[in-house]
Every structure is written in C-alpha cells, then in structure tokens.
Amino acid sequence: MYIDVTEVAVRFKQGNSEYQALDRVTLEIEKGEFICLLGPSGCGKSTLLNVMAGFIPPSEGTVKIAGTKVEHPDIQYQTIFQNYGLLPWRTVEKNVELGLETKHVKKEERKQIVKQYLAMVGLEGAQKKRPAQLSGGMQQRVAIARALAVESEVLFMDEPFGALDAITRMRLQDDIHRICKETKKTIIFVTHDIEEAVFLADRIVVMSANPGRIKEIVNLQKLKNRERTSDDFIVARDRIFSLLQMKKEDTVEYYL
C-alpha cells in the first residue's frame, strides 16, 4: 500500500473547549491512484489532505507514504492550493524553477525541465510573463507545472479550481486528467463538486461532518464513459448525490 492512513483523529483547541475535525479515519491508497475527497463544508476533507501532506500533525493515528511515517512536508509530496501560491515578483519561468533551485538542479537543466512542463500545461511562450499578467486559470497551470517539475511522487490538490469560472474549470479538469494518465502520479484531490469528482477520480472518498469521517468509498475504475453528458457519467453522479443525502455512517466500498 502506497499511502496508508490509519485511525487518524484531529482535534483543535477552541478556547476552553476542543473541536474534533476528524474521527478514526482509515484509508489505503495505491500508487498512481487519483483519489477525490468529497463532502460538504466542514467535513474535514482539507484537514485530512493536510495531515497526509504533513502540514497538520494527527492527534491520534498515523500516515505513512511508501512505508515512511509522514511528520512534515516533503518536496516529493507537492501541494497545490486554491490561491496558486505564485511569487508575484518572479516570472512564470522563475516560479516553475523554484523547487528545482531548492534541489540544486543546474541552470541549463532547469530551463529544459521548465520548458517541458510549461508545454505539458499549455503555457508555451509564457515564460517571461509575471503572475499579474495571467488569468486565474493560467496561474493555476503555472502552479501545476511547478509541482510537476520537481518530479514529486504525490500531488495534493486542495480545491485548486474552486475560484475559477465554469469553462476554465472544465478545461483544467481535462488537463489534470490527461496529465495524471501521462505521468501516473498519485493525486489526492479535495473538492465539493460532485461532477468534478466523478470526472477525475479512480475512487471517491465521500465524507460526512461533525466529526469528519469517511462515509463511503465509491470505486469508479470501471466507469467506461466519462463524457459529462453520457449515461454512465450521469448514473455515477446521481449515485454520489444520493450518498451525500444518506444518514448512514458506515464505510462501504461501491463499484460503478
């Protein structure tokens, strides 16, 4: 098992009281899987992602990646947030180079790697522009290229398309789906959008709130047609919608 989340609980102090964000979450993820964490606001999906990425220590339980306990962020496990995280004084090229500089990659090699990944995300010719000159969708493409450039094993993505308009969002969904197939990276993707999850995921982890728990796991690996208007897609979407309406808390794995 590549990512192993075992009995993870997270509690935060709130004045004199304590808030439980996650309760006994256990999840196993294979290498190369695309996992969507889906659920309503406050269900702990971003907290779970941040625990796996090493930003939040669990109050109980453990997370292991490739057999190693996660205790802090690692350059091999890149996180992409909704706010892009680009440095405004750097060009596109220099933003993508950031992780490569940390890894002490030589300048000429950096330029070739940047060129490769900017082409992969459809930003050829944008190397010398600054973030302020780019649309939101283009800025998110830069953030994706930066994460890919360091050849990270895992991409953690926390609602990366949430601030974008519907058309740009669908285009980036297409791009990340293609990139996932090309690179075979393991991706953990937080979303509250059912259609986004159905389009992208090998498995959808449906979460419930108060406290955050895994409600059910839906396996979409056998879903034949992911065209957004296809019968297969609509059946899967409606199934996920019905799960979110159910009261049952048991963890069950479904195949569609």
Beta strands, then each sheet from edge to edge (+ up, - down):
strand 1: 3-14
strand 2: 17-29
strand 3: 34-38
strand 4: 60-65
strand 5: 68-69
strand 6: 77-80
strand 7: 154-158
strand 8: 186-191
strand 9: 203-208
strand 10: 213-219
strand 11: 253-255
sheet 1: 2+ 1- 4+ 5-
sheet 2: 6+ 7+ 8+ 3+ 9+ 10- 11-
end
